[in-house]
Amino acid sequence: MPLQNLPAGAQTPYYYYDTNLLDFTLDALQQAALPHGYRVHYAVKANANPVLLRHISHRGLGADCVSGNEITRALECGFAPSDIVYAGVGKTDSEIALALRHGIFCFNCESLPEIRVIHEIAAGMGTKARIALRINPNVDAHTHHYITTGIEENKFGIYLYDLEHVLTECLRMPHIELIGLHFHVGSQIIDMTVFRGLCLRATEILDKIKDHGIAFPYINFGGGLGIDYHEPDEHPVAPFKEYFDTFARFYHPTPHQQVHFELGRAVIAPCGSLIARVLYVKEGKKRKFAVLDAGMNDLLRPALYQAYHKIENLTSHLPEERYDVVGPICESADCFAKDVTLPGTQRGDLIAIRSCGAYAEAMASRYNLRDIAPAVYSE
Ligand SMILES: *Cc1c(COP(=O)(O)O)cnc(C)c1O
């Protein structure tokens, strides 16, 4: 039970991070990835908290960034420029220049207009940009449509029908060094057949473009491995072995080809909880509402993606009842869970919303002019 050492009397709401679980997770990840020679980058957007980033850089992961500020933060927290990759559909000129100045490992590029701008800026700086093409492989991740990124109807990546043309254009740009292909098909994927499909599609694509004579020493399969939001104590660590073994079985790199991954949620989600207090219990006609002092500004995922998070009452031993657990914000979407079973809940009870290490603190806002909740660590 990871939530035993909460600080007594701390002001709620706050994010609680179990750094022992984080270290344990990082060990499990490396044990599963290293035998295959895989290189793993942590997706900084999942949680850019500097204390956690330092744990992650110390364990030897690289960083996957989606903005110039994330690159700066990653460098401050101990990631080497040669371990940083940079993705995103809308890189600005100044972000591109910053990445070039630091000599990051690779730009994962999403369109030909973007590559042309990178080429121009690199030429102006008298340097060469290493790039990979982010391919939209048209593989359906079978996850919520807001977190599906690898099918043709969304904005991400270079579409397959455009690939030959983009390759030809890249080879004409002297300040662009095309080193690889990049894929990322979605998030919270627990069905390994999705990753098998991705391996087969990647193999097919590489085979189709082999006549261009590009070596592609870098293949990046992105992130997206899911966690168990329903049973966080039974499955505190993501199925890393199953995940990497799937790639080892279905994707066979050429000699000298390094395979990379970019995991966010699977690394950081399980170690975090949002801790809140019950302000009021309000009785409606058909249901009871437990009104917390945490809101959708502290944890947006339920409102944004209808995401499920396990909710626990840490202080009550009363008989169970059913509640809608809601926040204080003036939006109907400010609801963490509908009709869940909790021990009888009263004003002042301490509530844990579990698996909040990823996309919670990172998405916090000051909506309603609320304060940003602080972070508290187990160590
Ligand atoms: C968000 C993102 C990731 C990480 O996704 P997770 O589901 O958190 O593992 C990796 N790569 C790219 C390009 C992303 O946008």
PDBQT file of the ligand as one rigid body, heavy atoms in Angstrom, charges set to zero:
ROOT
HETATM    1  C1  LIG A 401       2.964  12.138 -25.683  1.00  0.00    +0.000 C 
HETATM    2  C2  LIG A 401       4.032  11.542 -26.495  1.00  0.00    +0.000 A 
HETATM    3  C3  LIG A 401       4.750  10.447 -26.026  1.00  0.00    +0.000 A 
HETATM    4  C4  LIG A 401       4.471   9.782 -24.698  1.00  0.00    +0.000 C 
HETATM    5  O1  LIG A 401       3.223   9.169 -24.665  1.00  0.00    +0.000 OA
HETATM    6  P1  LIG A 401       2.832   8.240 -23.422  1.00  0.00    +0.000 P 
HETATM    7  O2  LIG A 401       1.493   7.733 -23.795  1.00  0.00    +0.000 OA
HETATM    8  O3  LIG A 401       2.798   9.117 -22.212  1.00  0.00    +0.000 OA
HETATM    9  O4  LIG A 401       3.850   7.161 -23.313  1.00  0.00    +0.000 OA
HETATM   10  C5  LIG A 401       5.773   9.962 -26.814  1.00  0.00    +0.000 A 
HETATM   11  N1  LIG A 401       6.071  10.517 -28.009  1.00  0.00    +0.000 NA
HETATM   12  C6  LIG A 401       5.388  11.575 -28.494  1.00  0.00    +0.000 A 
HETATM   13  C7  LIG A 401       5.764  12.132 -29.812  1.00  0.00    +0.000 C 
HETATM   14  C8  LIG A 401       4.349  12.115 -27.768  1.00  0.00    +0.000 A 
HETATM   15  O5  LIG A 401       3.662  13.145 -28.267  1.00  0.00    +0.000 OA
ENDROOT
TORSDOF 0
